[in-house]
């Protein structure tokens, strides 16, 4: 499925990750959030992806690898260089549960 999203590549303390802005509802289901992260990896050439949403006060919340979230919590994410990115993602092939069944 072709989609557009806002993303930024962040390098902090020698770690690089892609941050993708998503709707808050994505965080309500960790399996779906994980599927989205895996589906976005090719769009960032394999750079680890962290999902981000803003609450009503503009405070960011993150979903992804714990070490990357810790780094992101110590920077002002609003100062990142955000770009609109077009990507072809296939959520059907990214389901972690599907991969376990196939093994």
C-alpha positions in Angstrom: 0.0 0.0 0.0 1.4 3.4 -1.0 1.3 5.8 1.9 2.6 9.2 3.1 4.0 10.0 6.5 6.1 12.5 8.3 9.5 11.2 9.3 12.9 12.4 10.5 16.2 10.7 10.8 17.9 11.5 14.1 21.5 10.9 15.1 22.2 11.3 18.8 25.2 10.0 20.8 26.3 7.9 17.8 22.9 6.2 17.4 20.8 6.8 14.3 17.1 6.1 14.1 14.1 7.1 12.0 11.2 8.7 13.8 7.8 8.5 12.2 4.8 10.5 13.3 1.6 8.5 13.7 -1.8 8.9 15.1 -2.3 8.2 18.9 -4.6 5.2 18.1 -1.6 3.3 16.7 -0.2 3.0 20.2 -3.3 1.2 21.5 -2.2 -2.1 19.9 1.4 -3.1 20.3 1.2 -5.9 17.7 -0.1 -3.4 15.0 2.6 -0.8 16.1 5.3 -3.5 15.7 3.9 -4.4 12.3 4.1 -0.8 11.2 7.7 -0.5 12.4 8.7 -3.6 10.4 6.9 -2.4 7.3 8.6 1.0 7.4 12.2 -0.4 7.7 12.7 -0.6 3.9 11.6 3.0 3.5 14.6 4.0 5.8 17.1 1.4 4.3 17.0 -0.7 7.5 17.6 2.2 10.0 15.7 1.3 13.2 12.3 3.0 13.3 10.6 4.5 16.3 7.0 5.6 16.2 6.0 8.9 17.8 2.8 10.6 18.6 2.0 13.9 20.3 -0.6 14.3 23.1 -3.0 17.2 23.3 -0.3 19.3 25.0 2.3 18.6 22.3 4.3 16.2 24.5 5.8 13.3 22.4 5.3 9.7 23.3 7.3 6.9 21.6 7.0 3.2 20.6 10.0 1.2 19.6 13.4 0.0 20.9 13.9 1.1 24.5 17.5 2.3 24.0 16.3 4.6 21.2 13.4 5.9 23.1 15.7 6.9 26.0 17.8 8.9 23.5 14.8 10.6 22.0 13.4 11.6 25.3 16.5 13.7 25.9 16.2 15.8 22.7 13.7 18.4 21.4 12.1 16.3 18.7 10.3 19.4 17.3 13.6 20.7 16.1 14.3 17.6 14.0 14.4 18.0 10.2 11.0 16.5 9.3 10.1 15.5 5.8 7.1 14.0 4.1 8.0 10.6 2.8 6.1 8.5 0.2 6.6 4.8 0.8 5.2 1.5 -0.5 4.6 -0.6 2.6 3.2 -4.1 2.9 1.7 -4.7 6.3 0.5 -8.2 5.2 4.1 -9.5 5.0 5.2 -7.8 8.2 3.0 -9.5 10.8 5.2 -11.0 13.5 2.6 -13.6 14.3 2.5 -14.7 10.6 6.3 -15.2 10.6 6.1 -17.4 13.7 3.5 -19.6 12.0 5.6 -19.9 8.8 8.7 -21.1 10.7 
